[in-house]
Structure formats: C-alpha cells, structure tokens
Amino acid sequence: MREHYRSDGLYERDLAGAPMEQFARWFRQASESGIYEPNAMVVSTVDASGRPSSRTVLLKGFDERGFVFFTNYTSRKGREIDTNPYVALLFPWHPIARQVLVEGVAERVGRDETVAYFRTRPHGSQLGAWASRQSELVVSREELDRSYGELADRYPPGEQVPVPPEWGGYRVFPEAVEFWQGRENRLHDRLRYLRSAAATGWTVQRVCP
C-alpha cells in the first residue's frame, strides 16, 4: 500500500519564529481541513527500565509554554512520567500528509488549572474520572459500569462533582519540535526547531527524510 504525496513543500523561509506559533498555524489548518479530532496525539513515555509505552490522548490546550493534557496521575503514563519526565508527542495528521513530533519535559500543571478544566468537562466525563482507576486491572465491564452507576446516584446532574485528588494535567515543555510535510518520491520535508543551549531562542534544522 503506497500513497504518493503531492503537496506544496515546507521551506525555512515560511516558518514562524517559534515552534508554538508554527504549531498554531498548522493546528488551525488541520482543524479547518475536517480531520477528525485533530487534537488527538500519541504520548510516549519510558519506565525506569527503559521500556517505552504509547497511547493516544487529547490535547486540551497549548500556548507559548507548551502542550497540555489531562490524565490520572496513578495511570501507567503518570507513573512513568514521575520516574522519567522526558516524553514524546506525535500529531499524526495523515489526511493532509503532515505530522508534528515533539520532544520535551512533562510537568504537572497547578491544581487551580486542573480544577478549572475539570469544571468544563461533561457531567458524565467527570463521573468517569472517578469510576475508572486508570491502568489498573478490573474484573469485568459490569464492575466498571456498577462503579459508574453508584457515582451517578451520588452526584446526579446539576450537582457538582469534586475533582479526584489523583487526577490532573501535565504540560509538556518542548525542547524539540519537528514539522513533517509529505512530498513526492518519499523526499519529505522535515524541519526541526531546537531550543538553544541558553534556552533563549530556537534554531531550525532540516533533516533528511
């Protein structure tokens, strides 16, 4: 199965001065293209023995500081980030032949930021954050549904659901951000921003496909 990419190229002269500004451009274009959940990203972490793991989560915010997502801190990814905060993110925008690859350091966001986001979640999603002990074994689907039902009885619609103490956000502070544009003959464009040693700016490198 082969796809022949035909698109305009990505050139250094067209890049924004900083990676988050460039990401904002591409994210807007991905959203306008009709891609399903353009904020879906693969988060890769590494455990204490060096074994990697990946999963798809939803980006919930970004600014000049980095990328934010929310999870259960006791989940596998939460435990691995506690052990090794270096993570990788991948935005796979295949329908428009683009990818964004991020390498950086994850840090927990402040509790006020977590609470503010939690309040925007649908009522059912708030209950789900309590019902699921993420990454832990569960005997059956029925047990999970029973836990959710008990919470739904305790917190009916309209009643405020407290934020689980083990649930919260991470912000990934980027150290490298690569923008990948598919081109013909597998000669793709790959332009990578690297944070300078003094952390005062960015340099751009072109990488062979």
C-alpha positions as CSV (number, residue, x, y, z in Angstrom):
1,M,0.0,0.0,0.0
2,R,1.6,3.2,-1.1
3,E,0.5,6.8,-1.1
4,H,2.1,9.3,-3.4
5,Y,2.2,12.6,-1.6
6,R,1.6,15.7,-3.8
7,S,1.7,18.9,-1.9
8,D,3.4,22.2,-1.6
9,G,6.7,22.0,0.3
10,L,7.8,23.3,3.6
11,Y,10.6,25.8,3.5
12,E,12.6,27.6,6.1
13,R,11.6,31.0,4.9
14,D,7.9,30.2,5.6
15,L,8.4,29.1,9.2
16,A,7.2,31.1,12.2
17,G,9.9,32.4,14.5
18,A,9.0,30.0,17.3
19,P,7.6,26.4,17.2
20,M,4.4,27.1,19.1
21,E,3.5,29.8,16.7
22,Q,4.1,27.4,13.8
23,F,2.1,24.7,15.6
24,A,-0.8,27.1,15.9
25,R,-0.8,27.7,12.2
26,W,-0.8,24.0,11.3
27,F,-3.3,23.1,14.0
28,R,-5.7,25.7,12.6
29,Q,-5.2,24.3,9.1
30,A,-5.7,20.7,10.3
31,S,-8.9,21.8,12.1
32,E,-10.2,23.6,9.0
33,S,-9.4,20.5,6.8
34,G,-12.0,18.5,8.6
35,I,-9.7,15.9,10.2
36,Y,-11.5,14.0,13.0
37,E,-10.1,15.1,16.4
38,P,-7.0,17.0,15.2
39,N,-6.1,17.4,18.8
40,A,-5.6,13.6,19.2
41,M,-1.9,13.0,19.9
42,V,0.2,9.9,20.8
43,V,2.0,10.3,24.1
44,S,5.1,8.1,24.5
45,T,6.8,7.6,27.9
46,V,9.5,5.4,29.3
47,D,9.6,3.4,32.5
48,A,12.5,3.0,34.9
49,S,13.9,0.1,33.0
50,G,13.8,1.9,29.7
51,R,10.8,0.2,28.2
52,P,8.6,2.6,26.2
53,S,4.8,2.8,26.0
54,S,2.5,4.9,23.9
55,R,-1.2,5.8,23.9
56,T,-3.5,8.4,22.3
57,V,-4.8,11.2,24.4
58,L,-6.4,14.6,23.6
59,L,-4.6,17.9,23.6
60,K,-6.6,20.2,25.8
61,G,-4.6,23.4,25.4
62,F,-1.4,24.9,24.1
63,D,0.4,28.2,24.4
64,E,4.0,29.5,24.2
65,R,4.9,27.3,27.1
66,G,3.8,24.0,25.7
67,F,1.1,21.4,25.3
68,V,-1.4,20.4,28.0
69,F,-3.3,17.1,28.5
70,F,-5.1,15.6,31.5
71,T,-5.0,12.1,33.0
72,N,-5.0,10.1,36.1
73,Y,-1.6,10.6,37.9
74,T,-1.6,6.9,39.0
75,S,-2.1,5.6,35.5
76,R,0.8,3.9,33.7
77,K,1.8,7.1,31.9
78,G,1.5,9.1,35.1
79,R,3.8,6.7,37.0
80,E,6.3,6.7,34.2
81,I,6.4,10.5,33.9
82,D,7.0,10.6,37.7
83,T,10.0,8.3,37.1
84,N,11.2,9.9,33.8
85,P,9.7,13.2,32.8
86,Y,11.0,13.1,29.2
87,V,8.2,12.4,26.8
88,A,7.4,12.5,23.1
89,L,4.2,13.6,21.4
90,L,3.1,12.8,17.9
91,F,0.2,14.5,16.0
92,P,-0.5,12.2,13.0
93,W,-2.4,14.3,10.5
94,H,-2.3,11.7,7.7
95,P,-5.2,13.1,5.6
96,I,-3.2,16.2,4.9
97,A,0.2,14.4,4.8
98,R,1.5,16.2,7.9
99,Q,3.0,15.2,11.3
100,V,4.2,17.2,14.2
101,L,6.7,15.5,16.5
102,V,7.6,16.9,19.9
103,E,10.3,16.0,22.4
104,G,10.1,17.6,25.8
105,V,9.7,17.5,29.6
106,A,6.3,16.9,31.3
107,E,5.4,18.7,34.5
108,R,2.2,18.7,36.4
109,V,0.0,21.8,36.0
110,G,-1.2,23.7,39.0
111,R,-4.2,22.4,40.9
112,D,-6.2,25.5,40.0
113,E,-5.6,24.9,36.3
114,T,-6.8,21.3,36.8
115,V,-9.9,22.3,38.6
116,A,-10.8,24.9,36.1
117,Y,-10.5,22.4,33.2
118,F,-12.4,19.7,35.2
119,R,-15.3,22.0,35.6
120,T,-15.6,22.3,31.8
121,R,-15.9,18.5,31.3
122,P,-19.4,17.0,30.7
123,H,-21.0,15.6,33.8
124,G,-20.6,12.0,32.6
125,S,-16.9,12.5,32.0
126,Q,-16.4,13.9,35.5
127,L,-18.0,10.8,36.9
128,G,-15.9,8.6,34.6
129,A,-12.7,10.2,36.1
130,W,-13.8,8.8,39.5
131,A,-15.2,5.4,38.2
132,S,-12.1,4.3,36.3
133,R,-8.9,3.5,38.3
134,Q,-6.9,4.1,35.1
135,S,-4.5,1.3,34.0
136,E,-5.5,-0.9,37.0
137,L,-7.0,-4.4,36.5
138,V,-10.8,-4.7,36.6
139,V,-12.7,-7.9,36.9
140,S,-15.3,-7.1,34.3
141,R,-17.1,-4.4,32.4
142,E,-20.0,-4.9,34.7
143,E,-17.9,-3.9,37.7
144,L,-16.8,-0.7,35.9
145,D,-20.4,0.1,35.0
146,R,-21.6,-0.6,38.6
147,S,-19.0,1.8,39.9
148,Y,-20.2,4.5,37.5
149,G,-23.8,3.9,38.4
150,E,-23.1,4.3,42.1
151,L,-21.4,7.6,41.4
152,A,-24.2,8.8,39.2
153,D,-26.6,8.2,42.1
154,R,-24.4,10.1,44.4
155,Y,-23.8,13.0,42.1
156,P,-26.9,13.5,39.9
157,P,-26.9,16.0,37.0
158,G,-26.7,19.5,38.4
159,E,-24.7,18.5,41.5
160,Q,-21.0,19.5,41.5
161,V,-18.6,16.6,41.2
162,P,-15.4,17.1,43.2
163,V,-12.1,16.7,41.3
164,P,-10.4,13.4,42.0
165,P,-7.2,14.0,44.0
166,E,-5.2,11.7,41.7
167,W,-6.4,13.3,38.5
168,G,-4.8,16.3,36.8
169,G,-2.9,17.8,34.0
170,Y,0.6,17.8,32.5
171,R,2.2,20.5,30.5
172,V,4.9,19.3,28.1
173,F,7.6,22.0,27.7
174,P,9.1,21.4,24.2
175,E,12.8,21.0,23.7
176,A,12.5,20.0,20.0
177,V,9.5,20.3,17.6
178,E,9.6,18.8,14.2
179,F,7.2,19.7,11.4
180,W,6.9,16.9,8.8
181,Q,5.4,17.6,5.4
182,G,4.8,14.7,2.9
183,R,6.4,15.1,-0.5
184,E,6.7,13.1,-3.7
185,N,9.2,10.3,-4.1
186,R,9.5,10.0,-0.3
187,L,11.6,13.2,-0.2
188,H,9.5,14.6,2.6
189,D,10.3,18.0,4.2
190,R,11.3,17.7,7.9
191,L,12.1,21.0,9.7
192,R,13.0,20.8,13.3
193,Y,13.1,23.6,15.9
194,L,15.7,23.0,18.6
195,R,15.8,25.1,21.8
196,S,19.1,26.9,22.2
197,A,21.5,25.9,24.9
198,A,20.8,29.1,26.8
199,A,17.0,28.4,26.4
200,T,16.7,31.9,25.0
201,G,15.6,31.0,21.5
202,W,15.3,28.4,18.8
203,T,17.4,27.2,15.9
204,V,16.0,25.4,12.9
205,Q,17.5,22.3,11.2
206,R,16.5,20.5,8.1
207,V,16.5,16.7,8.5
208,C,16.7,14.1,5.6
209,P,13.5,12.1,5.3
